Amino acid sequence: MSNRTERRMSARHATALSVAALACGFLTACGTAQAADAPGTPAPVAAGHAPATRPAAAPAAAPAASTPAQATKSRPQLRLDSSEAEVRKLREAYARCLRDHGMPSKGTWSKAAEKSARAACERLRPLLPPELDPAKNPNYAKSVRIEAKCLQDHGFDVHLVKVDGPAKLGWRYASVPGPGVDISKIQDDCRVKAYGGGRALRPGPQ
């Protein structure tokens, strides 16, 4: 396998581990911990965590919200200082709900099944910390630039890109450092440097 091919594979791997901007989606790696808002394949635990032997108990079922505003208000709120255990518990509850409503963690499913599962589980989908939400953080673009520069300083080839929606600015991987580099730790450190926290907010159930 050529070095170029290996670097491309590493880039795809890093993208899977990366955080993504609210407006960019999971696979564009756009600079925030979009762990629960972009479409994608749900997983029982966040990337970078070993699967728990016994899943955390799901919160007690709550009546479905009648409007999108009510659904957002009732959703659990993540914080920049949320612990790995707190983040994992909330994401596992959301992923379990999706599976229970016909959206498996692996394989394929119909768009109708996905729409139905997401509607049923919306109340459990964790909200990003306000600092990681471009609609709520007036300094979001500045943080994106800080994070991208930090990643570049650690050997990541990332580029700033314009995006639609409140974010307006994000970043995208071109390549990542070679073997032996702790990619997840660098991403976590750069996220903390840019936003002031969020070390536990790795990608999780989408």
Backbone as ProteinMPNN parsed JSONL, in Angstrom:
{"seq_chain_A": "MSNRTERRMSARHATALSVAALACGFLTACGTAQAADAPGTPAPVAAGHAPATRPAAAPAAAPAASTPAQATKSRPQLRLDSSEAEVRKLREAYARCLRDHGMPSKGTWSKAAEKSARAACERLRPLLPPELDPAKNPNYAKSVRIEAKCLQDHGFDVHLVKVDGPAKLGWRYASVPGPGVDISKIQDDCRVKAYGGGRALRPGPQ", "coords_chain_A": {"N_chain_A": [[0.848, -1.197, 0.0], [0.616, 2.204, -0.868], [2.251, 5.195, 0.438], [0.701, 7.429, 0.017], [-1.861, 6.372, -0.244], [-2.153, 5.319, 2.312], [-2.156, 7.678, 3.798], [-4.514, 8.814, 2.908], [-6.336, 6.956, 3.917], [-5.83, 7.329, 6.63], [-6.72, 9.928, 6.886], [-9.457, 9.595, 6.449], [-10.023, 8.043, 8.671], [-9.415, 9.81, 10.732], [-11.334, 11.731, 10.235], [-13.593, 10.356, 10.984], [-13.204, 10.312, 13.681], [-13.217, 12.913, 14.318], [-14.556, 16.114, 15.413], [-17.565, 17.813, 14.393], [-18.927, 20.619, 12.695], [-21.927, 22.381, 13.564], [-23.44, 23.268, 11.361], [-22.19, 21.955, 9.317], [-22.23, 19.176, 9.367], [-21.458, 15.708, 10.189], [-19.33, 14.358, 8.733], [-17.737, 16.284, 7.548], [-15.936, 17.323, 9.272], [-15.796, 19.863, 10.742], [-15.011, 21.418, 12.979], [-16.458, 21.643, 15.502], [-17.914, 20.07, 18.388], [-20.02, 18.326, 17.229], [-21.858, 16.189, 18.26], [-24.32, 15.06, 18.319], [-26.15, 16.044, 16.496], [-25.822, 15.929, 13.693], [-26.742, 13.992, 10.769], [-26.242, 10.447, 10.649], [-24.681, 7.221, 11.273], [-25.887, 5.692, 14.14], [-24.257, 4.994, 17.272], [-23.55, 2.949, 20.138], [-21.824, 4.04, 22.034], [-19.64, 6.874, 22.52], [-17.129, 7.796, 20.092], [-13.837, 6.679, 20.701], [-14.233, 5.721, 23.215], [-14.302, 2.794, 25.211], [-16.679, 0.152, 24.789], [-19.293, -0.019, 27.16], [-19.682, -2.498, 29.716], [-22.155, -2.983, 30.824], [-24.911, -1.324, 29.709], [-25.755, 2.082, 30.481], [-28.6, 2.977, 32.444], [-31.578, 3.955, 30.822], [-33.114, 7.208, 30.773], [-36.24, 7.92, 32.427], [-39.159, 7.433, 30.503], [-40.531, 10.102, 28.651], [-43.344, 12.152, 27.808], [-43.892, 12.665, 24.33], [-42.771, 15.636, 22.75], [-44.895, 18.237, 21.629], [-44.299, 20.212, 19.809], [-41.513, 21.446, 17.775], [-40.06, 23.382, 19.22], [-40.718, 22.793, 21.88], [-39.618, 20.247, 21.998], [-36.868, 20.774, 21.745], [-36.462, 22.279, 24.05], [-36.851, 20.362, 26.012], [-34.785, 18.595, 25.696], [-31.752, 16.935, 26.819], [-29.013, 18.806, 28.142], [-25.74, 19.266, 27.162], [-22.558, 20.205, 28.579], [-19.567, 22.235, 28.502], [-17.898, 21.315, 30.476], [-18.799, 18.782, 30.925], [-18.524, 15.455, 32.065], [-16.85, 12.444, 30.873], [-18.349, 10.232, 31.584], [-20.908, 11.348, 31.978], [-21.488, 12.324, 29.391], [-21.384, 9.944, 27.917], [-23.485, 8.472, 29.078], [-25.777, 9.947, 28.344], [-25.625, 9.822, 25.546], [-25.733, 7.078, 25.102], [-28.305, 6.528, 25.961], [-29.791, 7.88, 24.036], [-28.949, 6.539, 21.666], [-29.835, 3.964, 22.244], [-32.572, 4.347, 22.294], [-33.044, 4.993, 19.595], [-32.384, 2.535, 18.399], [-34.326, 0.912, 19.562], [-36.518, 1.872, 18.284], [-36.328, 1.021, 15.709], [-34.002, 1.766, 14.26], [-31.133, 0.555, 13.6], [-27.766, 0.172, 15.009], [-25.932, -0.647, 13.194], [-25.663, -1.545, 9.701], [-28.325, -1.077, 7.307], [-31.21, 1.055, 6.867], [-34.559, 2.143, 6.241], [-35.56, 5.385, 4.967], [-37.974, 6.185, 5.991], [-38.145, 4.705, 8.338], [-35.992, 5.792, 9.734], [-36.802, 8.479, 10.016], [-39.062, 8.144, 11.608], [-37.929, 6.979, 13.931], [-36.172, 8.986, 14.794], [-37.945, 11.059, 15.354], [-39.359, 9.955, 17.474], [-37.383, 9.812, 19.386], [-36.351, 12.308, 19.795], [-36.49, 13.862, 22.12], [-34.467, 12.862, 23.662], [-32.088, 13.474, 22.467], [-28.981, 14.816, 22.878], [-28.248, 18.261, 23.529], [-25.835, 20.518, 22.189], [-23.199, 22.188, 24.045], [-23.637, 25.701, 24.593], [-21.39, 27.161, 23.743], [-20.373, 25.689, 21.66], [-22.214, 25.894, 19.748], [-22.936, 27.468, 16.849], [-25.064, 29.212, 16.484], [-25.476, 30.33, 18.903], [-23.117, 31.231, 19.968], [-21.342, 34.081, 19.736], [-18.667, 34.335, 19.191], [-17.922, 32.23, 17.684], [-16.756, 31.785, 15.081], [-14.167, 32.762, 15.461], [-13.245, 30.889, 17.303], [-13.274, 28.592, 15.725], [-11.184, 29.175, 13.955], [-9.033, 29.222, 15.732], [-9.009, 26.563, 16.596], [-8.51, 25.183, 14.166], [-5.965, 26.205, 13.528], [-4.495, 25.224, 15.688], [-4.666, 22.454, 15.217], [-3.271, 22.353, 12.79], [-0.748, 23.138, 13.687], [-0.046, 20.845, 14.971], [0.49, 19.033, 13.029], [-1.666, 18.299, 11.432], [-3.302, 18.449, 8.31], [-5.407, 20.725, 7.608], [-8.101, 22.714, 6.339], [-9.652, 25.884, 6.26], [-13.08, 26.414, 5.586], [-15.919, 27.836, 3.922], [-19.24, 27.671, 5.104], [-22.754, 26.874, 5.034], [-25.519, 28.305, 6.882], [-25.697, 29.181, 10.44], [-23.041, 28.835, 11.269], [-21.134, 29.581, 9.241], [-18.35, 29.456, 8.963], [-16.003, 26.829, 8.813], [-13.902, 23.879, 9.133], [-11.937, 21.531, 7.231], [-10.611, 18.246, 6.848], [-7.562, 17.376, 5.127], [-5.341, 15.761, 5.32], [-3.755, 13.739, 7.89], [-1.525, 13.427, 10.784], [1.071, 10.892, 10.736], [1.425, 7.322, 11.653], [1.523, 6.467, 15.171], [0.861, 8.852, 16.329], [-1.198, 10.419, 18.676], [-4.155, 10.926, 17.754], [-6.775, 11.469, 18.707], [-6.3, 12.659, 21.219], [-4.957, 15.02, 20.498], [-6.965, 16.3, 19.027], [-8.851, 16.639, 21.08], [-7.386, 18.32, 22.832], [-7.06, 20.578, 21.208], [-9.692, 21.357, 20.846], [-10.37, 22.119, 23.436], [-8.591, 24.267, 23.72], [-9.639, 26.022, 21.839], [-12.359, 26.455, 22.5], [-12.557, 26.454, 25.232], [-13.105, 24.199, 26.682], [-14.707, 20.936, 26.723], [-13.549, 18.439, 26.4], [-14.549, 15.847, 26.649], [-16.382, 15.625, 24.648], [-16.574, 13.926, 22.214], [-17.35, 12.568, 18.913], [-20.49, 10.908, 18.815], [-23.527, 9.001, 19.081], [-25.52, 9.77, 16.297]], "CA_chain_A": [[0.0, 0.0, 0.0], [1.447, 3.402, -0.98], [2.129, 6.169, 1.527], [-0.421, 8.328, -0.295], [-3.1, 5.666, 0.104], [-2.231, 5.239, 3.773], [-2.534, 8.99, 4.317], [-5.934, 8.99, 2.642], [-7.061, 6.143, 4.89], [-5.701, 8.0, 7.92], [-7.595, 11.1, 6.868], [-10.838, 9.148, 6.654], [-10.131, 7.611, 10.06], [-9.457, 11.007, 11.575], [-12.631, 12.368, 10.038], [-14.566, 9.62, 11.79], [-12.979, 10.65, 15.081], [-13.222, 14.355, 14.495], [-15.801, 16.791, 15.717], [-18.08, 18.446, 13.179], [-19.669, 21.839, 12.958], [-23.367, 22.241, 13.559], [-23.989, 23.456, 10.022], [-21.429, 21.219, 8.312], [-22.493, 17.748, 9.391], [-20.445, 14.896, 10.854], [-18.192, 13.919, 7.945], [-16.914, 17.367, 7.04], [-14.924, 17.662, 10.278], [-15.762, 21.322, 10.672], [-14.51, 22.208, 14.065], [-17.11, 21.657, 16.797], [-18.297, 18.736, 18.827], [-21.385, 18.029, 16.808], [-21.948, 14.792, 18.602], [-25.663, 14.51, 18.323], [-27.071, 16.768, 15.639], [-25.689, 15.626, 12.278], [-27.201, 12.653, 10.446], [-25.185, 9.454, 10.537], [-24.976, 5.94, 11.891], [-25.799, 5.782, 15.594], [-23.395, 4.029, 17.939], [-23.944, 2.934, 21.537], [-20.943, 4.872, 22.844], [-18.913, 7.862, 21.739], [-15.856, 7.363, 19.552], [-12.753, 6.843, 21.644], [-14.572, 5.065, 24.469], [-14.555, 1.357, 25.139], [-18.079, -0.12, 25.094], [-19.584, -0.362, 28.547], [-20.128, -3.878, 29.908], [-23.599, -2.919, 31.042], [-25.332, 0.026, 29.32], [-26.381, 2.913, 31.499], [-30.058, 2.939, 32.384], [-32.168, 5.069, 30.088], [-34.001, 8.043, 31.583], [-37.651, 7.558, 32.364], [-39.803, 7.907, 29.279], [-41.287, 11.344, 28.802], [-44.265, 12.334, 26.684], [-43.306, 13.302, 23.16], [-43.079, 17.06, 22.664], [-45.868, 18.484, 20.571], [-43.73, 21.148, 18.845], [-40.046, 21.424, 17.779], [-39.536, 24.219, 20.303], [-40.853, 22.037, 23.121], [-38.664, 19.139, 21.949], [-35.552, 21.325, 22.04], [-36.429, 22.698, 25.453], [-36.84, 19.2, 26.9], [-33.615, 17.765, 25.441], [-30.665, 17.085, 27.795], [-28.031, 19.824, 27.76], [-24.332, 19.002, 27.441], [-21.777, 21.366, 28.99], [-18.15, 22.103, 28.185], [-17.237, 20.559, 31.525], [-19.434, 17.477, 31.119], [-17.561, 14.362, 32.176], [-17.027, 11.376, 29.896], [-19.444, 9.386, 32.05], [-22.16, 12.056, 31.71], [-21.707, 12.343, 27.943], [-21.653, 8.574, 27.485], [-24.812, 8.07, 29.542], [-26.799, 10.602, 27.522], [-25.558, 9.308, 24.18], [-26.201, 5.693, 25.099], [-29.764, 6.561, 26.067], [-30.316, 8.285, 22.725], [-28.694, 5.459, 20.715], [-30.707, 2.832, 22.589], [-33.921, 4.709, 21.859], [-33.085, 4.84, 18.144], [-32.426, 1.097, 18.092], [-35.625, 0.391, 19.987], [-37.541, 2.353, 17.35], [-36.096, 0.495, 14.376], [-32.836, 2.325, 13.575], [-30.012, -0.195, 14.179], [-26.468, 0.842, 15.057], [-25.188, -1.071, 12.012], [-26.526, -1.959, 8.606], [-29.106, -0.046, 6.626], [-32.601, 1.196, 7.256], [-35.283, 3.011, 5.324], [-35.706, 6.777, 5.39], [-39.185, 6.278, 6.808], [-37.814, 4.182, 9.664], [-35.123, 6.775, 10.387], [-37.617, 9.639, 10.389], [-39.916, 7.748, 12.723], [-37.107, 6.777, 15.12], [-35.655, 10.275, 15.263], [-39.059, 11.808, 15.94], [-39.692, 9.343, 18.764], [-36.266, 9.936, 20.328], [-35.832, 13.677, 19.792], [-36.392, 14.388, 23.481], [-33.26, 12.323, 24.285], [-30.905, 13.866, 21.698], [-28.306, 15.865, 23.655], [-27.936, 19.56, 22.951], [-24.463, 20.963, 22.346], [-22.982, 23.358, 24.889], [-23.82, 26.933, 23.816], [-20.122, 27.602, 23.155], [-20.134, 24.902, 20.456], [-23.355, 26.117, 18.86], [-22.695, 28.74, 16.159], [-26.221, 30.096, 16.591], [-25.511, 30.904, 20.247], [-21.803, 31.75, 20.343], [-20.942, 35.149, 18.804], [-17.237, 34.2, 18.908], [-17.756, 30.895, 17.126], [-15.808, 31.793, 13.957], [-12.831, 32.919, 16.035], [-12.879, 29.608, 17.899], [-12.991, 27.676, 14.622], [-9.848, 29.496, 13.467], [-8.073, 28.796, 16.753], [-8.944, 25.103, 16.57], [-7.848, 24.775, 12.936], [-4.54, 26.551, 13.658], [-3.945, 24.276, 16.654], [-4.508, 21.178, 14.52], [-2.187, 22.526, 11.822], [0.505, 23.168, 14.442], [0.257, 19.479, 15.404], [0.72, 18.168, 11.886], [-2.865, 18.009, 10.654], [-3.512, 19.297, 7.137], [-6.811, 21.125, 7.596], [-8.345, 23.956, 5.62], [-10.875, 26.598, 6.578], [-14.054, 26.402, 4.493], [-17.171, 28.534, 4.169], [-20.363, 26.746, 5.213], [-24.055, 27.514, 5.155], [-26.101, 28.326, 8.218], [-25.127, 30.112, 11.421], [-21.602, 28.658, 11.457], [-20.477, 30.387, 8.216], [-16.963, 29.052, 8.804], [-15.649, 25.537, 9.39], [-12.642, 23.387, 8.597], [-12.04, 20.209, 6.624], [-9.346, 17.526, 6.773], [-6.949, 16.891, 3.895], [-4.562, 14.615, 5.794], [-3.474, 13.755, 9.326], [-0.187, 12.907, 11.069], [1.276, 9.463, 10.505], [1.27, 6.388, 12.778], [2.189, 6.814, 16.418], [0.352, 10.127, 16.834], [-2.477, 10.28, 19.375], [-5.04, 11.856, 17.053], [-7.896, 11.863, 19.561], [-5.829, 13.578, 22.254], [-4.689, 16.316, 19.879], [-8.266, 16.901, 18.738], [-9.435, 17.07, 22.351], [-6.616, 19.458, 23.329], [-7.337, 21.741, 20.373], [-11.062, 21.767, 21.139], [-10.309, 22.844, 24.708], [-7.912, 25.538, 23.469], [-10.486, 26.902, 21.037], [-13.678, 26.75, 23.086], [-12.483, 26.551, 26.68], [-13.514, 22.941, 27.285], [-15.324, 19.989, 25.806], [-12.665, 17.312, 26.161], [-15.309, 14.599, 26.581], [-17.411, 15.706, 23.616], [-16.209, 13.294, 20.948], [-18.525, 12.127, 18.171], [-21.25, 9.804, 19.374], [-24.721, 8.705, 18.295], [-25.925, 10.889, 15.475]], "C_chain_A": [[0.881, 1.242, 0.0], [1.243, 4.324, 0.202], [0.947, 7.087, 1.298], [-1.749, 7.683, 0.076], [-3.273, 5.584, 1.596], [-2.668, 6.569, 4.357], [-4.002, 9.267, 4.074], [-6.768, 8.192, 3.62], [-6.998, 6.779, 6.267], [-6.601, 9.202, 7.998], [-9.031, 10.695, 7.09], [-11.042, 8.706, 8.086], [-10.236, 8.808, 10.983], [-10.774, 11.725, 11.431], [-13.683, 11.689, 10.884], [-14.428, 9.966, 13.249], [-13.182, 12.128, 15.362], [-14.563, 14.868, 14.971], [-16.268, 17.511, 14.485], [-18.931, 19.634, 13.537], [-21.158, 21.61, 12.83], [-23.943, 22.337, 12.16], [-23.305, 22.592, 8.98], [-21.787, 19.751, 8.257], [-21.278, 16.99, 9.885], [-19.206, 14.684, 10.004], [-17.332, 15.045, 7.41], [-15.875, 17.824, 8.04], [-14.735, 19.152, 10.399], [-15.596, 22.018, 12.003], [-15.353, 22.38, 15.301], [-17.529, 20.25, 17.146], [-19.741, 18.456, 18.486], [-21.626, 16.548, 17.026], [-23.326, 14.229, 18.461], [-26.627, 15.2, 17.394], [-26.967, 16.424, 14.157], [-26.186, 14.23, 11.977], [-26.033, 11.701, 10.303], [-25.592, 8.177, 11.209], [-24.858, 6.039, 13.389], [-24.872, 4.716, 16.143], [-23.714, 4.066, 19.413], [-23.062, 3.773, 22.439], [-20.19, 5.817, 21.929], [-17.607, 7.281, 21.221], [-14.764, 7.623, 20.559], [-13.022, 6.209, 22.993], [-14.712, 3.57, 24.243], [-16.015, 1.108, 25.475], [-18.262, -0.518, 26.546], [-20.06, -1.793, 28.633], [-21.625, -3.925, 30.08], [-24.061, -1.509, 30.716], [-25.961, 0.779, 30.48], [-27.886, 2.882, 31.329], [-30.585, 4.156, 31.661], [-33.031, 5.906, 31.017], [-35.446, 7.589, 31.442], [-38.293, 8.178, 31.145], [-40.617, 9.153, 29.569], [-42.238, 11.475, 27.63], [-43.578, 13.058, 25.533], [-43.719, 14.766, 23.103], [-43.987, 17.314, 21.473], [-45.359, 19.437, 19.51], [-42.212, 21.029, 18.876], [-39.444, 22.236, 18.911], [-39.611, 23.491, 21.635], [-39.854, 20.887, 23.163], [-37.264, 19.627, 22.296], [-35.417, 21.695, 23.502], [-36.289, 21.51, 26.383], [-35.6, 18.338, 26.724], [-32.531, 17.984, 26.497], [-29.585, 18.013, 27.258], [-26.623, 19.375, 28.145], [-23.641, 20.308, 27.811], [-20.316, 21.166, 28.57], [-17.414, 21.284, 29.234], [-17.92, 19.227, 31.817], [-18.367, 16.389, 31.154], [-17.827, 13.314, 31.097], [-18.193, 10.48, 30.289], [-20.801, 10.036, 31.756], [-22.496, 12.039, 30.219], [-22.088, 10.959, 27.456], [-23.061, 8.126, 27.872], [-25.906, 8.663, 28.664], [-26.806, 10.045, 26.104], [-26.039, 7.869, 24.086], [-27.718, 5.644, 25.169], [-30.392, 6.919, 24.725], [-30.14, 7.162, 21.699], [-29.611, 4.264, 20.979], [-32.139, 3.103, 22.137], [-34.053, 4.547, 20.347], [-33.167, 3.368, 17.752], [-33.795, 0.511, 18.425], [-36.747, 0.791, 19.036], [-37.172, 2.034, 15.897], [-34.937, 1.062, 13.595], [-31.592, 1.676, 14.165], [-28.707, 0.572, 14.14], [-25.596, 0.458, 13.868], [-26.173, -1.488, 10.926], [-27.266, -0.787, 7.99], [-30.534, -0.028, 7.135], [-33.263, 2.173, 6.293], [-35.351, 4.428, 5.871], [-36.929, 6.948, 6.28], [-38.911, 5.801, 8.219], [-36.941, 5.168, 10.431], [-35.929, 7.978, 10.869], [-38.477, 9.335, 11.597], [-39.113, 7.614, 14.016], [-36.612, 8.104, 15.674], [-36.761, 11.11, 15.909], [-39.389, 11.274, 17.331], [-38.627, 9.615, 19.826], [-35.718, 11.356, 20.455], [-35.624, 14.222, 21.197], [-35.121, 13.927, 24.19], [-31.979, 12.754, 23.579], [-30.208, 15.028, 22.399], [-28.057, 17.135, 22.858], [-26.463, 19.877, 23.175], [-24.364, 22.054, 23.403], [-23.136, 24.618, 24.038], [-22.537, 27.4, 23.122], [-19.828, 26.884, 21.832], [-21.274, 25.025, 19.449], [-23.175, 27.462, 18.173], [-23.852, 29.715, 16.225], [-26.251, 30.823, 17.93], [-24.192, 31.55, 20.669], [-21.349, 32.813, 19.348], [-19.471, 35.074, 18.42], [-16.91, 32.863, 18.248], [-16.698, 30.858, 16.013], [-14.366, 31.933, 14.457], [-12.352, 31.606, 16.633], [-12.536, 28.577, 16.83], [-11.568, 27.908, 14.112], [-8.769, 29.042, 14.452], [-7.9, 27.285, 16.708], [-8.202, 24.612, 15.327], [-6.344, 25.037, 13.003], [-3.842, 25.583, 14.609], [-3.695, 22.925, 15.984], [-3.371, 21.249, 13.506], [-0.832, 22.499, 12.522], [0.928, 21.787, 14.909], [0.334, 18.506, 14.23], [-0.488, 17.774, 11.082], [-2.937, 18.962, 9.463], [-5.003, 19.596, 7.055], [-6.949, 22.482, 6.927], [-9.651, 24.579, 6.08], [-11.787, 26.596, 5.354], [-15.275, 27.219, 4.903], [-18.3, 27.512, 4.179], [-21.661, 27.542, 5.322], [-24.511, 27.53, 6.608], [-25.373, 29.262, 9.156], [-23.606, 30.017, 11.54], [-20.792, 29.559, 10.529], [-19.037, 29.954, 7.939], [-16.746, 27.71, 9.479], [-14.284, 25.133, 8.89], [-12.826, 21.953, 8.138], [-10.651, 19.57, 6.567], [-8.891, 17.314, 5.335], [-6.087, 15.673, 4.226], [-4.272, 14.804, 7.276], [-2.059, 13.244, 9.564], [-0.119, 11.392, 10.89], [1.089, 8.623, 11.746], [2.045, 6.852, 14.008], [1.736, 8.13, 17.017], [-1.014, 9.901, 17.478], [-3.453, 11.314, 18.819], [-6.148, 12.368, 17.965], [-7.463, 12.882, 20.612], [-5.564, 14.974, 21.678], [-5.996, 17.035, 19.567], [-8.921, 17.431, 20.009], [-8.734, 18.319, 22.87], [-6.93, 20.721, 22.524], [-8.752, 22.258, 20.584], [-11.101, 22.578, 22.434], [-9.664, 24.215, 24.502], [-8.832, 26.52, 22.761], [-11.744, 27.352, 21.765], [-13.67, 26.852, 24.608], [-12.908, 25.285, 27.396], [-14.054, 21.992, 26.238], [-14.47, 18.776, 25.503], [-13.42, 16.0, 25.985], [-16.271, 14.531, 25.402], [-16.933, 15.195, 22.275], [-17.464, 12.863, 20.226], [-19.185, 10.906, 18.798], [-22.462, 9.523, 18.511], [-25.225, 9.937, 17.559], [-27.432, 10.958, 15.28]], "O_chain_A": [[1.812, 1.326, 0.8], [0.222, 4.265, 0.888], [0.265, 7.483, 2.243], [-2.641, 8.328, 0.626], [-4.378, 5.752, 2.112], [-3.457, 6.605, 5.301], [-4.672, 9.875, 4.909], [-7.79, 8.676, 4.107], [-7.989, 6.777, 6.998], [-7.186, 9.481, 9.045], [-9.758, 11.358, 7.829], [-12.097, 8.953, 8.669], [-11.049, 8.821, 11.908], [-11.288, 12.276, 12.405], [-14.564, 12.345, 11.44], [-15.408, 9.926, 13.992], [-13.305, 12.538, 16.516], [-15.57, 14.16, 14.94], [-15.461, 17.801, 13.602], [-19.587, 19.645, 14.579], [-21.6, 20.744, 12.073], [-24.839, 21.571, 11.804], [-23.792, 22.501, 7.853], [-21.662, 19.131, 7.202], [-20.19, 17.556, 9.99], [-18.099, 14.823, 10.525], [-16.269, 14.773, 6.853], [-15.011, 18.633, 7.702], [-13.635, 19.66, 10.183], [-16.031, 23.163, 12.128], [-15.001, 23.221, 16.129], [-17.502, 19.351, 16.306], [-20.588, 18.361, 19.374], [-21.599, 15.756, 16.085], [-23.492, 13.009, 18.481], [-27.832, 14.966, 17.49], [-27.938, 16.61, 13.425], [-26.074, 13.349, 12.829], [-24.949, 12.103, 9.881], [-26.726, 8.05, 11.672], [-23.805, 6.443, 13.882], [-24.719, 3.652, 15.543], [-24.115, 5.114, 19.918], [-23.504, 4.185, 23.512], [-20.108, 5.598, 20.72], [-17.039, 6.378, 21.835], [-14.753, 8.669, 21.208], [-12.129, 6.161, 23.838], [-15.188, 3.137, 23.193], [-16.557, 1.775, 26.356], [-17.461, -1.276, 27.092], [-20.762, -2.27, 27.741], [-22.292, -4.81, 29.542], [-23.64, -0.568, 31.389], [-26.612, 0.192, 31.344], [-28.393, 2.774, 30.212], [-30.093, 5.266, 31.863], [-33.622, 5.371, 31.955], [-35.819, 6.953, 30.456], [-38.002, 9.322, 30.795], [-41.299, 9.25, 30.59], [-41.957, 10.951, 26.553], [-42.773, 13.963, 25.753], [-44.871, 15.104, 23.373], [-43.853, 16.671, 20.432], [-45.916, 19.484, 18.413], [-41.655, 20.569, 19.873], [-38.439, 21.838, 19.5], [-38.678, 23.559, 22.435], [-39.303, 20.577, 24.22], [-36.549, 18.973, 23.055], [-34.381, 21.454, 24.12], [-35.67, 21.628, 27.441], [-35.374, 17.429, 27.523], [-32.395, 19.09, 27.02], [-29.281, 18.004, 26.065], [-26.347, 19.131, 29.32], [-24.079, 21.386, 27.41], [-19.892, 20.039, 28.313], [-16.418, 20.629, 28.926], [-17.651, 18.607, 32.846], [-17.423, 16.406, 30.364], [-18.895, 13.299, 30.483], [-18.942, 10.018, 29.427], [-21.736, 9.355, 31.334], [-23.634, 11.774, 29.831], [-23.019, 10.815, 26.664], [-23.748, 7.476, 27.084], [-26.85, 7.97, 28.285], [-27.869, 9.822, 25.527], [-26.677, 7.484, 23.106], [-28.347, 4.814, 24.512], [-31.4, 6.336, 24.326], [-31.067, 6.86, 20.947], [-30.102, 3.631, 20.044], [-32.83, 2.205, 21.658], [-35.058, 4.023, 19.866], [-33.941, 3.003, 16.867], [-34.348, -0.282, 17.663], [-37.791, 0.141, 18.982], [-37.645, 2.693, 14.97], [-34.87, 0.872, 12.381], [-31.04, 2.19, 15.139], [-28.543, 1.501, 13.35], [-24.629, 1.154, 13.559], [-27.347, -1.747, 11.189], [-26.862, 0.365, 8.146], [-31.0, -0.983, 7.757], [-32.582, 2.939, 5.611], [-35.22, 4.651, 7.075], [-36.924, 7.756, 7.209], [-39.376, 6.403, 9.188], [-37.123, 5.361, 11.633], [-35.754, 8.439, 11.997], [-38.61, 10.159, 12.501], [-39.549, 8.072, 15.072], [-36.63, 8.321, 16.885], [-36.524, 11.791, 16.906], [-39.664, 12.043, 18.251], [-38.927, 9.645, 21.019], [-34.727, 11.578, 21.15], [-34.674, 14.969, 21.436], [-34.726, 14.513, 25.198], [-30.886, 12.432, 24.046], [-30.779, 16.113, 22.507], [-27.705, 17.094, 21.679], [-25.904, 19.548, 24.222], [-25.335, 22.773, 23.639], [-22.791, 24.595, 22.857], [-22.594, 27.972, 22.033], [-19.113, 27.416, 20.982], [-21.29, 24.341, 18.426], [-23.25, 28.5, 18.83], [-23.659, 30.917, 16.044], [-26.964, 31.815, 18.085], [-24.158, 32.33, 21.621], [-21.003, 32.476, 18.216], [-19.061, 35.681, 17.431], [-15.761, 32.421, 18.255], [-15.836, 29.979, 16.016], [-13.457, 31.292, 13.929], [-11.183, 31.246, 16.489], [-11.616, 27.779, 17.005], [-10.831, 26.953, 13.865], [-7.72, 28.539, 14.047], [-6.779, 26.781, 16.774], [-7.356, 23.723, 15.423], [-5.543, 24.199, 12.588], [-2.711, 25.17, 14.352], [-2.635, 22.325, 16.164], [-2.593, 20.303, 13.381], [0.122, 21.909, 12.015], [2.099, 21.558, 15.21], [0.252, 17.292, 14.419], [-0.369, 16.992, 10.139], [-2.66, 20.153, 9.604], [-5.771, 18.811, 6.498], [-6.026, 23.295, 6.948], [-10.645, 23.878, 6.269], [-11.324, 26.757, 4.225], [-15.621, 27.286, 6.082], [-18.318, 26.593, 3.36], [-21.656, 28.726, 5.658], [-23.943, 26.84, 7.454], [-24.528, 30.048, 8.727], [-22.949, 31.003, 11.874], [-19.862, 30.23, 10.977], [-18.558, 30.072, 6.811], [-17.239, 27.474, 10.582], [-13.575, 25.941, 8.289], [-13.734, 21.25, 8.582], [-9.654, 20.235, 6.283], [-9.706, 17.102, 4.438], [-6.101, 14.677, 3.501], [-4.505, 15.871, 7.844], [-1.446, 12.686, 8.654], [-1.143, 10.709, 10.895], [0.651, 9.127, 12.781], [3.069, 7.528, 13.908], [2.179, 8.495, 18.106], [-1.885, 9.263, 16.886], [-3.565, 12.425, 19.337], [-6.429, 13.567, 17.991], [-8.173, 13.855, 20.868], [-5.906, 15.983, 22.295], [-6.125, 18.234, 19.812], [-9.476, 18.53, 20.021], [-9.389, 19.269, 23.298], [-7.051, 21.807, 23.091], [-8.991, 23.463, 20.509], [-11.782, 23.6, 22.515], [-10.138, 25.211, 25.048], [-8.808, 27.716, 23.051], [-12.147, 28.51, 21.653], [-14.653, 27.283, 25.209], [-13.057, 25.299, 28.618], [-13.889, 22.201, 25.036], [-14.641, 18.144, 24.46], [-12.969, 15.127, 25.243], [-16.906, 13.501, 25.177], [-16.889, 15.947, 21.301], [-18.533, 12.791, 20.832], [-18.507, 9.986, 19.254], [-22.426, 9.784, 17.309], [-25.338, 11.017, 18.14], [-27.926, 11.859, 14.601]]}, "name": "protein", "num_of_chains": 1, "seq": "MSNRTERRMSARHATALSVAALACGFLTACGTAQAADAPGTPAPVAAGHAPATRPAAAPAAAPAASTPAQATKSRPQLRLDSSEAEVRKLREAYARCLRDHGMPSKGTWSKAAEKSARAACERLRPLLPPELDPAKNPNYAKSVRIEAKCLQDHGFDVHLVKVDGPAKLGWRYASVPGPGVDISKIQDDCRVKAYGGGRALRPGPQ"}
